[in-house]
Amino acid sequence: KQEVTQIPAALSVPEGENLVLNCSFTDSAIYNLQWFRQDPGKGLTSLLLIQSSQREQTSGRLNASLDKSSGRSTLYIAASQPSDSATYLCAIPSGAGSYQLTFGKGTKLSVIP
Amino acid sequence: NAGVTQTPKFQVLKTGQSMTLQCAQDMNHEYMSWYRQDPGMGLRLIHYSVGAGITDQGEVPNGYNVSRSTTEDFPLRLLSAAPSQTSVYFCASSYFLASGGNEQFFGPGTRLTVL
């Protein structure tokens, strides 16, 4: 059974700092990995999706990488802003051809002005 | 294109009452699912559907019922609400990628309190 871990559970950084959020998974036979953002009291917004054949994906100040062999993905946020404060979740399909997602419990990011 | 919509946004029920949480998507996705999110427990799958007329149970299905009569709609019914069902409920829809994975899109959520 796929297990997804995100460490740390919470992170506080000063504005302008570059930062990395980590996601690790136990089964390297994945098809894709998706990063989400969740603001307090809101739904999940998809940030980036990396397919198994890709090493990284970029969107604006966000860059997500995938290393299947080591069971790790990282989300890099450049020049952090207070508006980046949110909980970031990674999720992986639960099995081969499965629509079901296994989620990490998230990293709560606070960017201090 | 509204994506995934959910109603209501907030609901308070008394123990034993029943209600239906509505979910609709306009992306023509075959797969839809319901999750609940609780502090410390993360997101857990309740029920899912791979197409109209086809539903199946997820990780925490007890106390919930679903049906899928159209591609667009996937309502979640609470049969007899219990305080343990106090949670935030998210509906999602997704499509298969050519590589075999899938991309999921989530609704804004329904915050339910059962007294």
Chai-1 contact restraints between the chains, C-beta under 6 A:
chainA,res_idxA,chainB,res_idxB,connection_type,confidence,min_distance_angstrom,max_distance_angstrom,comment,restraint_id
A,Y31,B,S99,contact,1.0,0.0,6.0,A-B,restraint_1
A,Y31,B,G100,contact,1.0,0.0,6.0,A-B,restraint_2
A,Y31,B,G101,contact,1.0,0.0,6.0,A-B,restraint_3
A,N32,B,G101,contact,1.0,0.0,6.0,A-B,restraint_4
A,G43,B,F106,contact,1.0,0.0,6.0,A-B,restraint_5
A,G43,B,G107,contact,1.0,0.0,6.0,A-B,restraint_6
A,G43,B,P108,contact,1.0,0.0,6.0,A-B,restraint_7
A,G43,B,G109,contact,1.0,0.0,6.0,A-B,restraint_8
A,L44,B,F106,contact,1.0,0.0,6.0,A-B,restraint_9
A,L49,B,E103,contact,1.0,0.0,6.0,A-B,restraint_10
A,Q51,B,S99,contact,1.0,0.0,6.0,A-B,restraint_11
A,Q51,B,G101,contact,1.0,0.0,6.0,A-B,restraint_12
A,P93,B,G101,contact,1.0,0.0,6.0,A-B,restraint_13
A,P93,B,N102,contact,1.0,0.0,6.0,A-B,restraint_14
A,G97,B,G100,contact,1.0,0.0,6.0,A-B,restraint_15
A,Y99,B,Y31,contact,1.0,0.0,6.0,A-B,restraint_16
A,Y99,B,S94,contact,1.0,0.0,6.0,A-B,restraint_17
A,Y99,B,N102,contact,1.0,0.0,6.0,A-B,restraint_18
A,Q100,B,L45,contact,1.0,0.0,6.0,A-B,restraint_19
A,F103,B,G42,contact,1.0,0.0,6.0,A-B,restraint_20
A,F103,B,L43,contact,1.0,0.0,6.0,A-B,restraint_21
A,K105,B,G42,contact,1.0,0.0,6.0,A-B,restraint_22
